[in-house]
Amino acid sequence: MNKIVLNFGLLVFFLSLVFFSQQGLPIEDVFLKAFLIFVSVTLILGVITILFIKAINKTALEKGKNLNDNLHRES
C-alpha cells in the first residue's frame, strides 16, 4: 500500500512539474512548489491509508469476535 501511495505522489510531483513549468516560473520555484505538493499529497494519502486500514482491521476483528462467540454458544 505504501508503494501505491508513493507512486501516486510521484505522479502528482511530475504533473505539477509540468504544470508549473508551463506558467513560466523560474526553475527553482517550479521544483520547490512541485516538491511541496509531493510531500503534502504523500502525507495526506498516507494518513488516509492508515485510517482506512485501521477501520478494516477493526471491522474484521469485531466480525471474528462475533463468530467466535457464536461458535462457543452453539457448542
C-alpha positions in Angstrom: 0.0 0.0 0.0 2.9 2.4 0.8 4.3 1.8 -2.7 1.0 2.8 -4.3 0.9 6.0 -2.2 4.5 6.8 -3.1 3.9 6.1 -6.8 0.8 8.3 -6.8 2.8 11.1 -5.0 5.5 10.8 -7.7 2.8 11.1 -10.4 1.5 14.2 -8.8 5.0 15.6 -8.5 5.8 15.2 -12.2 2.4 16.5 -13.2 2.9 19.6 -11.0 6.4 20.0 -12.6 4.8 20.2 -16.0 2.0 22.5 -14.8 4.3 25.0 -13.0 6.9 24.9 -15.9 4.1 25.9 -18.3 3.5 29.1 -16.2 7.0 30.4 -17.0 8.2 30.3 -13.4 11.9 30.1 -12.5 13.2 26.5 -12.3 13.9 26.8 -8.6 10.3 27.8 -7.9 9.0 25.1 -10.1 10.9 22.4 -8.2 10.1 23.9 -4.8 6.4 24.1 -5.4 6.3 20.6 -7.0 8.2 19.1 -4.1 5.9 20.8 -1.5 2.9 19.4 -3.4 4.5 16.0 -3.5 5.2 15.9 0.2 1.7 17.2 1.2 -0.1 14.8 -1.1 2.0 11.8 0.0 1.5 12.6 3.7 -2.3 13.1 3.3 -2.7 9.9 1.3 -0.5 8.0 3.9 -2.7 9.2 6.7 -5.9 8.3 4.8 -4.5 4.9 4.0 -3.6 4.2 7.7 -7.0 5.2 8.8 -8.6 3.1 6.1 -6.6 0.0 7.1 -7.4 0.6 10.8 -11.1 0.7 10.0 -10.9 -2.5 8.0 -8.9 -4.3 10.8 -11.4 -3.1 13.5 -14.3 -4.4 11.5 -12.6 -7.7 10.8 -11.7 -8.2 14.5 -15.3 -7.4 15.5 -16.7 -10.0 13.0 -14.1 -12.5 14.1 -15.1 -12.0 17.8 -18.8 -12.3 16.9 -18.2 -15.5 15.0 -16.1 -16.9 17.9 -18.8 -16.0 20.4 -21.5 -17.7 18.2 -19.4 -20.8 17.9 -18.9 -21.1 21.7 -22.7 -20.5 22.3 -23.7 -23.3 19.9 -21.4 -26.0 21.4 
